[in-house]
Amino acid sequence: MQELVRLSKLMAERGLCSRREADSYIERGWVLVDGAVVDTLGTKVLPGVSIELKNSAQSAQAKRVTILLHKPVGYVSGQPEPGCTPAVQLIGGASRWVEDPTIRQQPFAHGMLRNLAPAGRLDVDSTGLLVMTQDGRIARQLIGDDSDVDKEYLVRVTGQLSADGLKLLNHGLSLDGKKLRPAKVNWQNEDQLRFVLREGRKRQIRRMCELVGLRVVGLKRIRIGKIKLGNLPVGQWRLLGADERF
């Protein structure tokens, strides 16, 4: 006999929304299970049920924005830290990239900042592409435990790489007692490495480099999935277009 699962959990697993959003939609009566409205929080269902969102939920999702920011060094991606400013404070009308293709259709509004959260970390000493979103589906896609979206970094280093260092950076290192997923790491020039990762543990690249005799002196994220940093200036942002996908 199949075990019942919480409806909000199943909705998140299917990529319909985040669990928090699922609870909100259920409360509003916006969720159909096998064609019938479910509006009771905590409802459990069989894993194979059909789940649909009413038009009201789909409209709410369509209004949610995802922002692409070129984070400067000195800003934290998430919760404030002593002496550091959260990157969300960079989002405003004056800092929007003038070449943002959506700038006319979607002018800046303060509602864009409501429930805006980083989908992945980029530490205070690093720069580059930071995704901030109101959409739980995108957050799950980028930082969920089963995420397979890769992230690309350019990393300037000093020090002497150990004999088998490059091989270990690609696969073979562990952090905090847990093996890292395979990565793609290669030299771009004499002092710069290119990393492509499918996970994002705290200060992962810096710690990986330390394990093979290198010290990171500059780190820039230039791509997340299919979305590139491109010509977006430091400290400026643009919206993810309706036709763009990670």
ZIHU-V750338 format. One record per residue. N is the residue number from 1. RES is the residue in one small letter. OMEGA is omega in degrees with one decimal (none if undefined). Layout:
# ZIHU-V750338
n->N res->RES omega->OMEGA
n->N res->RES omega->OMEGA
This chain:
# ZIHU-V750338
n->1 res->m omega->-177.8
n->2 res->q omega->179.7
n->3 res->e omega->177.6
n->4 res->l omega->178.4
n->5 res->v omega->179.4
n->6 res->r omega->-176.3
n->7 res->l omega->-178.5
n->8 res->s omega->178.4
n->9 res->k omega->-179.8
n->10 res->l omega->178.3
n->11 res->m omega->178.7
n->12 res->a omega->179.9
n->13 res->e omega->179.5
n->14 res->r omega->177.6
n->15 res->g omega->179.7
n->16 res->l omega->-177.2
n->17 res->c omega->173.5
n->18 res->s omega->178.6
n->19 res->r omega->178.6
n->20 res->r omega->177.3
n->21 res->e omega->179.9
n->22 res->a omega->178.8
n->23 res->d omega->179.4
n->24 res->s omega->-179.4
n->25 res->y omega->179.0
n->26 res->i omega->179.3
n->27 res->e omega->-177.8
n->28 res->r omega->-178.8
n->29 res->g omega->-176.5
n->30 res->w omega->-175.3
n->31 res->v omega->177.0
n->32 res->l omega->175.5
n->33 res->v omega->-174.6
n->34 res->d omega->175.5
n->35 res->g omega->-177.7
n->36 res->a omega->179.8
n->37 res->v omega->172.4
n->38 res->v omega->-177.4
n->39 res->d omega->179.9
n->40 res->t omega->179.0
n->41 res->l omega->178.3
n->42 res->g omega->179.0
n->43 res->t omega->176.3
n->44 res->k omega->-175.2
n->45 res->v omega->174.5
n->46 res->l omega->-175.8
n->47 res->p omega->-174.7
n->48 res->g omega->-176.3
n->49 res->v omega->173.6
n->50 res->s omega->179.7
n->51 res->i omega->177.2
n->52 res->e omega->173.7
n->53 res->l omega->175.6
n->54 res->k omega->-179.5
n->55 res->n omega->-179.9
n->56 res->s omega->178.4
n->57 res->a omega->-179.9
n->58 res->q omega->177.8
n->59 res->s omega->178.4
n->60 res->a omega->179.0
n->61 res->q omega->-177.3
n->62 res->a omega->-178.8
n->63 res->k omega->-177.2
n->64 res->r omega->-174.7
n->65 res->v omega->171.0
n->66 res->t omega->-174.5
n->67 res->i omega->176.4
n->68 res->l omega->-176.1
n->69 res->l omega->170.2
n->70 res->h omega->-174.7
n->71 res->k omega->174.6
n->72 res->p omega->168.9
n->73 res->v omega->177.0
n->74 res->g omega->177.1
n->75 res->y omega->176.5
n->76 res->v omega->-175.5
n->77 res->s omega->-175.6
n->78 res->g omega->-175.9
n->79 res->q omega->-180.0
n->80 res->p omega->175.0
n->81 res->e omega->-178.8
n->82 res->p omega->177.5
n->83 res->g omega->-177.9
n->84 res->c omega->-179.0
n->85 res->t omega->177.0
n->86 res->p omega->-174.9
n->87 res->a omega->-178.9
n->88 res->v omega->180.0
n->89 res->q omega->176.5
n->90 res->l omega->-175.5
n->91 res->i omega->179.0
n->92 res->g omega->-178.0
n->93 res->g omega->-175.5
n->94 res->a omega->-176.2
n->95 res->s omega->178.9
n->96 res->r omega->-179.9
n->97 res->w omega->-176.8
n->98 res->v omega->179.8
n->99 res->e omega->175.1
n->100 res->d omega->-177.4
n->101 res->p omega->-176.4
n->102 res->t omega->-168.0
n->103 res->i omega->-179.6
n->104 res->r omega->-178.5
n->105 res->q omega->-177.1
n->106 res->q omega->177.4
n->107 res->p omega->-178.9
n->108 res->f omega->174.5
n->109 res->a omega->-176.6
n->110 res->h omega->175.1
n->111 res->g omega->177.8
n->112 res->m omega->-178.0
n->113 res->l omega->-175.8
n->114 res->r omega->179.0
n->115 res->n omega->177.8
n->116 res->l omega->-175.7
n->117 res->a omega->178.2
n->118 res->p omega->176.3
n->119 res->a omega->-176.8
n->120 res->g omega->-176.3
n->121 res->r omega->171.3
n->122 res->l omega->-166.5
n->123 res->d omega->-171.1
n->124 res->v omega->-178.0
n->125 res->d omega->-176.8
n->126 res->s omega->178.9
n->127 res->t omega->175.4
n->128 res->g omega->-170.8
n->129 res->l omega->175.1
n->130 res->l omega->178.6
n->131 res->v omega->175.4
n->132 res->m omega->-171.0
n->133 res->t omega->170.3
n->134 res->q omega->-171.8
n->135 res->d omega->-178.9
n->136 res->g omega->178.6
n->137 res->r omega->179.7
n->138 res->i omega->177.7
n->139 res->a omega->-179.8
n->140 res->r omega->-179.5
n->141 res->q omega->-174.4
n->142 res->l omega->-173.4
n->143 res->i omega->176.3
n->144 res->g omega->-178.2
n->145 res->d omega->-178.2
n->146 res->d omega->-178.6
n->147 res->s omega->175.8
n->148 res->d omega->177.7
n->149 res->v omega->-177.8
n->150 res->d omega->-179.8
n->151 res->k omega->-176.3
n->152 res->e omega->-176.5
n->153 res->y omega->166.9
n->154 res->l omega->-169.5
n->155 res->v omega->175.6
n->156 res->r omega->-174.0
n->157 res->v omega->169.2
n->158 res->t omega->178.6
n->159 res->g omega->-177.8
n->160 res->q omega->179.8
n->161 res->l omega->178.5
n->162 res->s omega->-172.9
n->163 res->a omega->-179.4
n->164 res->d omega->-173.5
n->165 res->g omega->-177.2
n->166 res->l omega->177.5
n->167 res->k omega->-179.9
n->168 res->l omega->177.7
n->169 res->l omega->179.0
n->170 res->n omega->176.6
n->171 res->h omega->176.1
n->172 res->g omega->-179.6
n->173 res->l omega->175.5
n->174 res->s omega->174.0
n->175 res->l omega->179.4
n->176 res->d omega->176.8
n->177 res->g omega->-178.9
n->178 res->k omega->-178.6
n->179 res->k omega->177.1
n->180 res->l omega->174.3
n->181 res->r omega->174.5
n->182 res->p omega->178.8
n->183 res->a omega->171.7
n->184 res->k omega->-177.2
n->185 res->v omega->177.4
n->186 res->n omega->178.7
n->187 res->w omega->172.3
n->188 res->q omega->173.5
n->189 res->n omega->-170.0
n->190 res->e omega->-179.9
n->191 res->d omega->-177.9
n->192 res->q omega->176.9
n->193 res->l omega->172.0
n->194 res->r omega->178.1
n->195 res->f omega->168.5
n->196 res->v omega->-175.0
n->197 res->l omega->173.2
n->198 res->r omega->173.0
n->199 res->e omega->-176.3
n->200 res->g omega->176.8
n->201 res->r omega->-174.6
n->202 res->k omega->179.2
n->203 res->r omega->-172.5
n->204 res->q omega->-175.6
n->205 res->i omega->179.1
n->206 res->r omega->-179.2
n->207 res->r omega->176.2
n->208 res->m omega->-178.1
n->209 res->c omega->178.7
n->210 res->e omega->-178.2
n->211 res->l omega->-178.6
n->212 res->v omega->172.1
n->213 res->g omega->-178.2
n->214 res->l omega->174.2
n->215 res->r omega->-179.3
n->216 res->v omega->177.6
n->217 res->v omega->177.4
n->218 res->g omega->-177.7
n->219 res->l omega->-177.9
n->220 res->k omega->175.9
n->221 res->r omega->-173.9
n->222 res->i omega->-178.7
n->223 res->r omega->169.1
n->224 res->i omega->-175.4
n->225 res->g omega->-179.3
n->226 res->k omega->-175.9
n->227 res->i omega->-179.2
n->228 res->k omega->175.1
n->229 res->l omega->177.0
n->230 res->g omega->-176.1
n->231 res->n omega->-179.5
n->232 res->l omega->-175.8
n->233 res->p omega->177.6
n->234 res->v omega->177.7
n->235 res->g omega->-179.9
n->236 res->q omega->-174.3
n->237 res->w omega->172.4
n->238 res->r omega->176.5
n->239 res->l omega->169.4
n->240 res->l omega->-178.6
n->241 res->g omega->-179.0
n->242 res->a omega->-177.8
n->243 res->d omega->-179.2
n->244 res->e omega->179.2
n->245 res->r omega->176.8
n->246 res->f omega->none
